[in-house]
């Protein structure tokens, strides 16, 4: 009888159409936007033959892991965020593979991620790329152009459509953009066309099914990948003539898991449920069937979940979900006996409802247990790997001083430790720990599953590396105690210590997920601390007397002469310093005269103020992203004129900060390019012209964007030509400097085009801070290339988070 219970039932629907609208938030359908821009879908939801749900998505909320969750019913991990960039074929058991194996003909149009995950699964397909985020129209038109032809045909069983336009609008302009409404109206018309076509072609035997869903939502700024409410809640609609017509007041849609769709569609198509699915059957979809069929469906789902639990949990019999399932299965057997005896009384109906409730509780508990196991990581294997990596890194760091010396030695002292007592004691201790961990572990462990010979080899490697580190430290300590002939004083400044400690500290902070979620706070702290350290260094070099150093005045005189020469070559006026009296103990304040000295001293504080202002522009991170910020205020439709003014002023500032060292041709190209940037933003509705009262005349902005790209290529080409000229024809450093600056200005113009309008001040402050640090901090302090490079890296990371929300 058990084998009969687990036999796959016949399909419930003849044709199934899945319309996946990328980044479709639940309020786009169930909220005010749905009523305004999706009238047909709203009517079907409120009064039609449909069931509507809110599907909860598990992070990471990016496309490829979400497609996996929809088709396999499993919960992808965060490693899939990386794999999302180049999706390999999906080898796990999934709905598409089951449908193809069952002989069903599948057609797909849309995001080419599906074609990478499911190669050779579709009888007909046309993929669109998701990386041209400025394309709002063609990317969807390339899907819709196939609809009329396909809907007239009968040679398919499953049609999947993945629309990307809404997601692209969110990335570029946010969920409150005026472009969202027309796109939702376009999607509504497509759903209307599909629904009417499916209804017209239905036969008496089996109805058709239309499924509308999103892979993920979008945040208040249009991005996704995190766990905010807008990102993890998407609508899930089942529309079919098989369902009862809705009546009565509209209620809040029930919350289900996104992984539940795979199990529900498998039952609807008469397919086996995917082996690794943790989803539950959405019961209302099969609620119109007889009690016997409903019990059979939920038993199939429970049987699949219990088998998955047995494969992954040694003590599965003690799991509450498994115990509940066995109780429900026993009650189901009693109900079958009554049914076969021909008992049609109310007792049979009440018992059936009781068994159904028991099954649903068991499914919920089993799914919860399996979902928790997905979040459990192999900590022991991860720790072993991390220890080896850290040991190798530390050994390399200890060997770097000799490797960078004039003799360029690279010595890793491993031979002596291999014959030491410490080495053998460590091997024995680590082997003992390995035995204890592997014999007491309740869950599966990759390192414990290795052969004992391999495990012992790993322990030997860890012990040898540790002994090598101790040996290297002892050698360094021993050398430091030996007398040195002609010692050279090489003391580290506070700046050196700070940049080294800060960089290493940031790397170590990535070992904790809470620090990763709030990484921006780490960078904000580091650049603030760096500004204070630079302020101290500037005050020390400007005001403190160097009486103990007789060569200080001569050195500072030379430093200022270098600064003056460099400034003159860049057409920067600095007061002359020829009349200084070098016979005294002289401080740098006597060489950096007038306003430049005070600007230099004020620069760190000005930079701190700029960074604080930028922090208020965009709230980022998991803990603070939901809080209102200046960026939200600017991007709201009520403040478009303020955003337009800010964008215009920012573009003007960018021109003045960048053009000063460009050639005349590049200056004209830069000015026209920045004008094109504003025109592009006005064309897509982000900003308005002074004479424009609304943004009804919205276009795709392709012409304006191409206009800007032409000037970007022209400026970069001019700079590259000057660079080649300086290398091949003449060795003029001024030509080389101009060429480099023009290439740089071309990239700045490209960044201005790609930045969101409300983030243009970030680019302005970036250029301003870079200019101030170069002229008033790095040159006076004579910082070396390594220090400047690390500071560039720090500020680059901070500015990345300044424009992310």
C-alpha positions in Angstrom: 0.0 0.0 0.0 2.9 2.4 0.7 4.2 2.0 -2.9 0.7 2.9 -4.2 0.7 6.0 -1.9 4.0 7.3 -3.3 3.0 6.7 -6.9 3.1 10.0 -8.8 -0.5 11.2 -9.5 -1.7 12.5 -12.9 -1.2 16.2 -13.7 -3.8 18.7 -12.5 -3.1 21.2 -15.4 -2.6 20.8 -19.1 -0.4 23.9 -19.8 1.5 26.0 -17.3 2.8 29.5 -18.0 5.3 31.0 -15.5 5.8 34.8 -15.8 8.7 35.8 -13.6 9.0 39.6 -13.3 12.5 40.4 -12.0 12.5 42.6 -8.8 8.7 42.5 -8.5 7.9 43.8 -5.0 4.7 42.7 -3.3 3.3 46.3 -3.0 3.7 46.6 -6.8 0.8 44.2 -7.1 -1.1 44.4 -3.8 -0.4 48.0 -3.0 -1.5 51.4 -4.5 0.8 51.0 -7.5 -1.0 47.7 -8.4 -4.4 49.3 -8.3 -3.2 52.2 -10.4 -1.0 50.5 -13.0 -2.1 46.9 -13.0 -5.9 47.1 -13.1 -6.5 43.7 -14.8 -4.2 41.8 -12.4 -5.8 43.6 -9.5 -9.3 42.6 -10.7 -8.2 38.9 -11.1 -6.7 39.0 -7.6 -9.8 40.5 -6.0 -12.7 38.9 -7.9 -11.2 36.3 -10.3 -10.4 32.6 -10.1 -7.0 33.0 -8.4 -5.0 32.5 -5.2 -2.6 35.2 -4.2 0.3 34.9 -1.7 3.3 36.8 -0.6 6.4 34.6 -1.1 9.2 35.1 1.4 12.6 35.0 -0.1 15.7 34.0 1.8 18.9 36.0 1.3 20.9 36.4 -0.8 18.3 38.2 -3.0 20.0 38.0 -6.3 18.7 36.3 -9.5 20.6 33.0 -9.9 20.2 31.7 -6.3 16.5 32.7 -6.5 16.0 30.7 -9.8 17.6 27.8 -8.0 15.2 28.1 -5.1 12.2 28.4 -7.4 13.1 25.3 -9.5 14.7 23.0 -6.9 12.9 24.1 -3.7 16.2 24.2 -1.9 17.9 27.2 -0.2 21.0 28.4 -2.0 24.0 29.6 0.0 25.9 32.9 -0.2 28.5 31.3 -2.4 25.9 31.6 -5.1 26.3 35.4 -5.1 29.7 34.8 -6.7 28.4 32.1 -9.0 25.6 34.5 -10.0 28.2 36.3 -12.2 28.9 33.2 -14.3 26.2 30.6 -13.6 27.2 27.0 -14.3 24.8 24.3 -15.2 22.5 23.2 -12.4 23.1 19.6 -11.5 20.7 19.3 -8.6 17.4 17.6 -9.1 15.0 20.3 -10.3 11.6 20.9 -11.8 12.9 21.6 -15.3 14.9 18.4 -15.5 11.9 16.4 -14.2 9.6 18.0 -16.8 12.0 17.2 -19.6 12.5 13.6 -18.4 8.7 13.2 -18.4 8.6 14.3 -22.0 7.1 17.7 -21.5 8.0 20.4 -24.0 9.4 23.5 -22.4 9.8 27.0 -24.1 11.8 29.8 -22.5 12.2 33.5 -23.3 14.1 35.9 -21.0 17.1 36.2 -18.8 19.9 34.0 -20.2 20.8 32.8 -16.7 18.2 30.1 -17.2 20.0 28.9 -20.3 23.2 28.6 -18.3 21.5 26.7 -15.5 19.4 24.5 -17.8 21.3 23.9 -21.0 19.6 21.7 -23.6 16.4 21.6 -21.6 14.3 23.9 -23.8 12.8 23.0 -27.1 12.8 26.7 -28.0 14.4 29.6 -26.3 15.7 33.2 -26.7 17.9 34.6 -24.0 18.4 38.3 -23.0 21.4 39.6 -21.0 20.9 41.2 -17.6 24.0 43.4 -17.5 22.8 46.3 -19.7 20.9 47.9 -16.8 20.2 51.0 -18.7 18.0 49.0 -21.2 14.4 49.2 -19.9 12.6 48.4 -23.1 14.4 46.2 -25.7 15.2 43.6 -23.0 11.4 43.0 -22.5 10.4 43.5 -26.1 12.7 40.7 -27.0 10.6 38.4 -24.8 7.1 39.7 -25.7 7.7 39.6 -29.5 7.4 35.8 -29.3 4.1 35.7 -27.4 1.5 36.0 -30.1 3.1 33.2 -32.1 3.6 30.8 -29.2 0.2 31.3 -27.6 -1.4 30.2 -30.9 0.5 26.9 -30.9 -0.2 23.7 -29.1 3.2 22.1 -29.2 4.3 23.0 -25.7 3.5 22.1 -22.1 5.4 24.7 -20.0 6.2 28.3 -21.0 8.6 30.4 -18.9 9.0 34.1 -19.4 11.5 36.1 -17.4 11.2 39.9 -17.7 14.2 42.1 -16.7 13.0 45.7 -17.4 11.5 46.4 -14.0 14.8 45.3 -12.3 16.8 47.6 -14.6 14.5 50.5 -13.8 15.0 49.8 -10.0 18.8 49.7 -10.4 18.9 53.0 -12.3 16.2 55.1 -10.8 14.7 53.3 -7.8 11.1 52.0 -7.0 9.6 55.5 -6.9 10.7 56.4 -10.4 8.1 57.6 -12.9 9.3 54.8 -15.2 7.9 52.1 -12.8 4.3 52.9 -13.6 4.5 52.4 -17.4 6.5 49.2 -16.9 3.9 47.8 -14.5 1.2 48.7 -17.0 3.1 46.9 -19.7 3.4 43.8 -17.5 -0.3 44.0 -16.8 -1.2 44.0 -20.5 1.1 41.0 -21.1 -0.6 39.0 -18.2 -4.0 39.9 -19.6 -3.0 38.6 -23.1 -1.7 35.4 -21.6 -4.7 34.8 -19.4 -7.3 35.4 -22.1 -5.4 33.1 -24.5 -5.2 30.3 -21.9 -8.9 30.6 -21.1 -9.8 30.5 -24.8 -7.8 27.3 -25.4 -9.0 25.3 -22.4 -10.5 21.9 -22.8 -13.0 20.1 -20.6 -10.4 17.6 -19.4 -7.7 19.7 -17.9 -7.5 23.5 -17.1 -4.5 25.7 -17.7 -2.5 27.5 -15.0 -0.8 31.0 -15.1 1.8 31.6 -12.3 3.0 35.2 -11.7 6.0 35.7 -9.4 9.2 37.6 -8.8 12.6 36.2 -8.1 13.2 38.9 -5.5 12.0 42.4 -4.6 13.9 45.7 -4.4 14.9 48.0 -1.6 13.8 51.6 -1.3 16.8 52.6 -3.4 16.2 50.0 -6.1 19.0 47.6 -5.2 18.7 44.0 -4.0 20.8 41.4 -2.4 20.1 42.1 1.2 17.3 41.2 3.6 15.1 44.3 3.9 11.3 43.8 3.7 11.1 45.2 0.1 13.8 42.8 -1.0 12.4 39.5 0.5 8.7 39.9 -0.1 7.4 39.2 -3.7 3.9 38.4 -5.0 3.0 34.9 -6.0 -0.2 34.5 -8.0 -1.9 31.3 -9.2 -4.6 32.0 -11.8 -6.7 29.2 -13.3 -10.3 28.4 -14.1 -9.9 25.3 -11.8 -10.1 27.6 -8.8 -13.3 29.0 -7.3 -14.2 32.6 -8.0 -13.2 34.8 -5.1 -16.0 36.4 -3.1 -16.3 38.5 0.0 -13.9 41.2 1.3 -10.3 41.1 0.2 -7.9 39.8 2.9 -4.2 40.2 3.3 -2.4 37.5 1.2 -1.0 34.6 3.1 2.8 34.4 3.6 4.5 31.3 2.1 8.1 30.4 1.3 9.5 30.9 -2.2 10.7 27.3 -2.0 7.1 26.1 -1.8 6.6 26.8 -5.5 8.7 23.9 -6.7 6.7 21.3 -4.7 3.4 22.9 -5.8 4.2 23.0 -9.5 5.6 19.4 -9.3 2.2 18.2 -8.0 0.3 20.4 -10.5 2.4 19.0 -13.5 2.3 15.4 -12.3 6.0 15.3 -11.6 8.1 13.9 -8.7 9.0 16.6 -6.1 12.7 17.5 -6.4 14.9 15.4 -4.1 16.4 18.3 -2.2 13.3 20.4 -1.9 12.5 21.8 1.5 9.3 23.4 0.3 5.7 22.6 1.4 2.8 22.1 -0.9 0.6 25.3 -1.1 -2.7 23.6 -0.2 -5.2 26.1 -1.6 -3.9 25.3 -5.1 -5.1 21.7 -4.7 -8.0 22.6 -2.4 -10.6 22.0 -5.0 -9.7 18.3 -5.2 -11.3 15.5 -3.2 -10.1 14.8 0.4 -8.5 11.5 -0.8 -6.5 13.4 -3.5 -5.5 16.2 -1.1 -4.2 13.6 1.5 -2.3 11.9 -1.2 -0.6 15.1 -2.3 0.5 16.1 1.2 1.7 12.6 1.9 3.9 12.7 -1.2 5.3 16.0 0.1 5.9 14.6 3.6 7.4 11.4 2.2 9.9 13.4 0.2 10.9 15.6 3.1 11.3 12.7 5.5 13.6 10.9 3.0 15.6 14.1 2.7 15.8 14.2 6.5 17.0 10.6 6.7 19.8 11.3 4.1 21.1 14.3 6.1 20.5 13.5 9.8 21.8 10.4 11.5 19.3 10.6 14.4 16.3 11.4 12.1 13.9 9.2 14.0 14.1 11.6 17.0 13.3 14.7 14.9 9.8 16.1 15.9 8.9 16.5 12.2 9.6 12.9 11.4 7.6 11.8 14.5 4.6 14.0 13.4 4.8 12.6 9.9 4.7 9.0 11.1 1.7 9.8 13.3 -0.1 11.5 10.4 0.8 8.6 8.1 -0.8 6.1 10.6 -3.9 8.2 10.8 -4.0 8.4 7.1 -4.0 4.6 7.0 -7.0 4.5 9.3 -8.8 7.0 7.1 -8.1 4.8 4.0 -9.6 1.8 5.7 -12.8 3.7 6.5 -12.9 5.1 2.9 -12.5 1.6 1.4 -15.3 0.3 3.6 -17.6 2.8 1.8 -18.1 5.0 4.9 -19.3 8.4 3.6 -20.4 9.8 6.9 -19.4 13.0 8.6 -17.0 11.0 10.7 -14.9 10.3 7.6 -14.9 14.0 6.6 -13.8 15.1 10.1 -11.1 12.5 10.3 -9.9 13.5 6.9 -9.6 17.2 8.0 -7.8 16.0 11.2 -5.3 13.9 9.1 -4.8 16.9 6.7 -4.0 19.2 9.7 -1.5 16.6 11.1 0.2 16.4 7.7 0.5 20.1 7.4 2.0 20.4 10.9 4.4 17.7 10.0 5.4 19.3 6.7 6.0 22.7 8.5 8.2 21.1 11.2 10.1 18.9 8.6 10.7 22.0 6.4 11.9 24.0 9.4 14.3 21.3 10.5 15.8 20.9 7.0 16.1 24.7 6.5 18.1 25.0 9.7 20.5 22.3 8.5 21.2 24.4 5.4 22.4 27.2 7.6 24.7 24.9 9.6 28.3 25.0 8.3 31.1 22.6 8.7 32.9 24.6 11.3 35.7 22.1 12.0 36.8 21.9 8.3 36.5 25.6 8.0 38.7 26.2 11.0 41.4 23.8 9.8 41.5 25.5 6.4 41.6 29.0 8.1 44.5 27.9 10.4 46.6 26.7 7.4 45.9 29.9 5.4 46.8 32.1 8.4 50.0 30.2 9.1 51.1 30.5 5.5 50.3 34.2 5.5 52.2 34.9 8.7 55.2 33.0 7.5 55.2 35.0 4.3 55.0 38.3 6.3 57.9 37.3 8.4 59.9 36.5 5.3 59.1 39.7 3.4 61.9 41.9 5.0 64.6 39.6 3.7 62.8 39.2 0.4 62.8 43.0 -0.2 66.4 43.5 1.0 69.2 44.1 -1.5 70.2 40.4 -1.4 66.5 39.4 -2.1 66.6 36.3 0.0 63.5 34.3 0.7 64.2 32.0 3.6 61.5 29.8 5.2 63.2 28.0 8.1 61.4 24.6 8.0 64.3 22.1 8.3 65.2 22.6 12.0 61.6 22.5 13.3 60.9 19.2 11.7 63.4 17.5 14.0 62.3 19.3 17.2 60.4 17.9 20.1 57.8 20.7 19.8 56.9 19.5 16.3 56.2 15.9 17.4 54.2 17.1 20.4 52.0 19.3 18.3 51.4 16.5 15.8 50.2 14.2 18.6 48.1 16.9 20.2 46.4 17.8 16.8 45.8 14.1 16.0 44.1 13.6 19.4 41.9 16.7 18.8 41.0 15.3 15.4 39.9 11.9 16.9 37.8 13.6 19.6 36.0 15.9 17.2 35.3 13.3 14.6 34.1 10.7 17.0 31.7 13.1 18.8 30.4 15.0 15.8 26.7 14.6 15.2 26.6 16.1 11.7 28.6 15.2 8.6 32.1 16.7 8.4 34.2 16.9 5.2 37.6 16.8 7.0 36.4 13.8 9.2 35.3 11.9 6.1 38.9 12.0 4.7 41.2 9.0 5.1 43.3 8.9 8.3 46.5 9.1 6.3 45.3 12.3 4.6 44.2 13.8 8.0 47.6 13.0 9.6 49.3 14.7 6.6 47.3 17.8 7.2 48.2 17.8 10.9 51.9 17.4 10.1 51.6 20.4 7.7 50.0 22.5 10.4 52.6 21.5 13.0 55.5 22.2 10.6 54.2 25.6 9.6 53.7 26.6 13.3 57.2 25.5 14.2 58.6 27.4 11.2 56.8 30.5 12.4 58.2 30.1 15.9 61.7 29.5 14.5 61.5 32.6 12.3 60.3 34.7 15.3 63.2 33.4 17.4 65.7 34.2 14.6 64.3 37.8 14.3 64.5 38.3 18.1 68.1 36.9 18.1 69.3 39.2 15.3 67.8 42.2 17.0 70.0 41.6 20.1 73.2 41.5 18.1 75.3 44.7 17.9 75.1 46.3 14.5 78.0 48.1 12.8 77.0 51.6 11.5 73.4 51.4 12.6 70.8 53.2 10.5 67.9 54.7 12.4 64.7 53.6 10.7 61.8 54.5 12.9 58.2 54.0 11.8 56.0 57.1 12.0 52.4 57.1 13.3 51.1 57.1 9.7 53.0 54.0 8.9 51.7 52.2 12.0 48.2 53.3 11.3 48.0 52.3 7.6 49.5 48.9 8.4 47.4 48.2 11.5 44.2 49.5 9.8 44.7 47.4 6.7 45.4 44.2 8.7 42.5 45.0 11.1 40.1 45.3 8.2 41.2 42.0 6.8 40.7 40.3 10.2 37.3 42.0 10.6 36.1 40.1 7.5 36.1 36.9 9.7 32.9 38.0 11.4 29.6 38.3 9.5 28.4 41.3 11.6 31.5 43.2 10.5 30.9 42.3 6.9 27.2 43.5 7.1 28.4 46.8 8.5 31.8 47.0 6.7 31.1 50.7 5.9 31.5 51.5 9.6 35.0 50.1 9.5 36.0 52.3 6.6 34.4 55.4 8.1 36.4 54.8 11.3 39.7 54.3 9.4 39.5 57.4 7.3 38.4 59.5 10.2 41.3 58.2 12.2 43.7 58.8 9.3 42.5 62.4 9.0 43.3 63.0 12.7 46.7 61.4 12.3 47.5 63.5 9.3 46.4 66.6 11.2 48.8 65.7 14.0 51.6 65.2 11.5 51.0 68.5 9.8 50.9 70.4 13.1 54.1 68.7 14.2 55.9 69.6 10.9 54.6 73.2 11.0 54.9 74.2 14.6 57.2 72.0 16.6 60.9 73.1 16.8 63.4 70.5 15.7 66.2 71.8 18.0 67.7 68.4 18.3 68.1 68.0 14.6 70.7 70.4 13.1 69.9 69.2 9.6 66.1 69.9 9.9 66.2 73.5 8.5 68.2 72.4 5.5 65.9 69.4 4.9 62.7 71.5 5.2 64.2 74.2 2.9 64.8 71.5 0.3 61.3 70.1 0.8 59.7 73.5 0.2 61.9 74.1 -2.9 60.7 70.8 -4.3 57.1 71.8 -3.6 57.6 75.2 -5.2 59.1 73.7 -8.3 56.3 71.1 -8.6 53.7 73.8 -8.0 55.2 76.1 -10.6 55.2 73.3 -13.2 51.5 72.9 -12.5 50.8 76.7 -12.6 50.1 76.9 -8.9 51.2 80.1 -7.1 53.1 79.6 -3.9 54.9 82.5 -2.2 58.7 82.6 -2.7 60.9 81.3 0.0 64.3 82.7 -1.0 64.5 85.2 1.9 64.4 82.7 4.7 67.1 82.8 7.3 68.6 79.3 7.5 71.0 80.1 10.4 68.2 79.6 13.0 66.3 76.5 14.0 63.6 76.8 11.4 60.2 75.1 11.3 58.2 74.2 8.2 55.8 77.0 9.0 58.5 79.5 7.8 58.6 77.8 4.4 54.8 77.4 3.7 53.8 81.0 3.8 50.5 82.7 3.9 47.2 81.0 3.1 48.8 77.7 1.9 50.0 77.0 5.4 46.6 77.4 7.0 44.8 75.6 4.2 47.2 72.7 4.7 46.4 72.7 8.5 42.7 72.9 7.8 42.6 70.3 5.1 42.1 67.2 7.4 39.2 69.0 9.1 37.7 70.0 5.8 38.0 66.4 4.7 36.3 65.2 7.9 33.4 67.6 7.4 33.0 66.4 3.8 32.9 62.8 4.8 30.4 63.5 7.5 28.1 65.2 5.0 28.4 62.3 2.6 27.5 59.8 5.3 24.1 61.6 5.5 23.4 61.1 1.8 22.9 57.3 1.8 22.1 55.0 4.7 23.8 51.6 4.1 24.4 48.4 5.9 21.9 45.9 7.3 21.1 47.8 10.6 20.6 51.3 9.2 19.5 50.9 5.5 15.8 51.4 6.5 16.4 54.8 8.1 15.5 57.9 6.0 18.4 59.8 4.5 19.0 62.8 2.3 19.1 60.5 -0.8 15.6 59.3 -0.2 14.4 62.9 0.1 16.1 63.9 -3.1 14.8 60.9 -5.1 11.2 61.4 -4.1 9.0 62.8 -6.9 8.1 65.9 -4.8 11.7 67.1 -4.8 12.7 66.7 -8.5 13.5 70.4 -8.9 15.9 70.3 -5.9 17.6 67.1 -7.3 17.9 68.9 -10.7 19.6 71.9 -9.1 22.0 69.7 -7.1 22.9 67.6 -10.2 23.5 70.7 -12.3 25.7 72.3 -9.6 27.6 69.0 -9.2 28.3 68.6 -12.9 29.5 72.2 -13.0 31.9 71.5 -10.0 33.2 68.4 -11.7 34.1 70.5 -14.8 36.1 73.1 -12.7 37.9 70.4 -10.7 38.9 68.3 -13.7 39.5 70.7 -16.6 42.4 72.8 -15.2 45.2 70.6 -16.7 43.4 69.5 -19.9 44.0 70.8 -23.4 41.5 73.1 -24.9 40.0 70.4 -27.1 39.5 68.2 -24.0 38.0 71.0 -22.0 35.4 71.6 -24.7 34.7 67.8 -24.9 34.4 67.6 -21.1 31.9 70.5 -21.0 29.7 69.0 -23.8 30.0 65.5 -22.2 28.8 66.8 -18.8 25.9 68.6 -20.6 25.1 65.3 -22.2 25.0 63.6 -18.8 22.4 66.1 -17.6 20.4 65.6 -20.9 20.5 61.8 -20.4 19.1 62.1 -16.9 16.4 64.5 -18.0 15.5 62.1 -20.9 14.8 59.2 -18.5 12.9 61.4 -16.0 15.4 61.7 -13.2 15.8 65.5 -13.5 14.0 68.3 -15.3 15.2 71.3 -17.3 14.5 74.7 -15.9 11.8 75.3 -18.5 10.2 71.9 -18.0 7.3 71.6 -15.5 6.9 67.8 -15.5 8.6 64.7 -16.8 5.9 63.2 -19.0 8.0 63.2 -22.1 10.2 60.3 -20.9 12.4 58.5 -23.4 15.0 55.7 -23.1 17.9 58.2 -23.2 19.9 56.0 -25.6 20.8 58.9 -27.9 22.0 61.1 -25.1 24.0 58.3 -23.5 25.7 57.5 -26.8 26.5 61.3 -27.1 28.4 61.1 -23.8 30.2 57.9 -24.7 31.5 59.6 -27.9 33.1 62.4 -25.8 34.5 59.9 -23.3 36.2 57.9 -26.1 37.5 61.2 -27.6 39.0 62.4 -24.4 40.6 59.1 -23.6 41.9 58.8 -27.2 43.5 62.3 -26.9 45.2 61.4 -23.6 46.4 58.1 -25.0 47.9 59.9 -28.0 49.8 62.3 -25.7 51.1 59.4 -23.7 52.4 57.6 -26.8 53.9 60.8 -28.1 55.8 61.3 -24.8 57.2 57.7 -25.0 58.0 57.5 -28.7 58.6 61.0 -30.1 59.7 63.2 -27.2 60.5 62.6 -23.6 58.6 65.7 -22.4 57.2 65.1 -18.9 54.6 67.8 -19.4 53.1 66.0 -22.4 53.1 62.8 -20.4 51.4 64.5 -17.4 48.8 66.1 -19.7 48.1 62.7 -21.3 47.6 61.0 -18.0 45.3 63.7 -16.7 43.1 63.6 -19.9 42.7 59.8 -19.6 41.8 60.4 -16.0 39.3 63.1 -16.9 37.7 60.8 -19.5 37.1 58.2 -16.8 35.6 60.9 -14.5 33.1 61.8 -17.3 32.2 58.1 -17.6 31.7 57.9 -13.8 29.4 61.0 -13.9 27.3 59.3 -16.5 27.0 56.1 -14.5 26.4 57.7 -11.1 22.8 58.2 -10.0 21.9 61.9 -10.0 21.6 62.2 -6.2 25.1 60.6 -5.9 26.9 63.2 -8.1 28.0 65.1 -5.0 29.9 62.0 -4.0 32.0 62.3 -7.1 32.4 66.1 -6.5 33.7 65.5 -3.0 35.9 62.7 -4.2 37.7 64.9 -6.7 37.9 67.8 -4.1 39.4 65.6 -1.4 41.9 64.1 -3.8 43.0 67.5 -4.9 43.3 68.8 -1.3 45.3 65.8 -0.1 47.6 65.9 -3.1 48.5 69.6 -2.8 48.2 70.3 0.9 49.0 67.0 2.7 50.9 64.5 0.6 53.4 66.9 -0.9 54.3 68.9 2.3 54.6 65.6 4.3 56.7 63.9 1.6 54.7 60.7 1.9 56.0 57.8 -0.2 54.2 55.9 -2.9 53.2 53.0 -0.7 51.6 55.3 1.9 49.7 57.3 -0.8 48.5 54.0 -2.5 47.0 52.7 0.8 45.3 56.0 1.5 43.8 55.9 -2.0 42.5 52.4 -1.3 41.0 53.5 2.0 39.3 56.5 0.6 38.2 54.5 -2.4 36.4 52.0 -0.2 34.8 54.7 1.9 33.5 56.5 -1.2 32.1 53.3 -2.5 29.9 53.0 0.6 29.1 56.8 0.5 27.1 56.1 -2.7 25.6 52.7 -1.8 22.3 52.4 0.0 
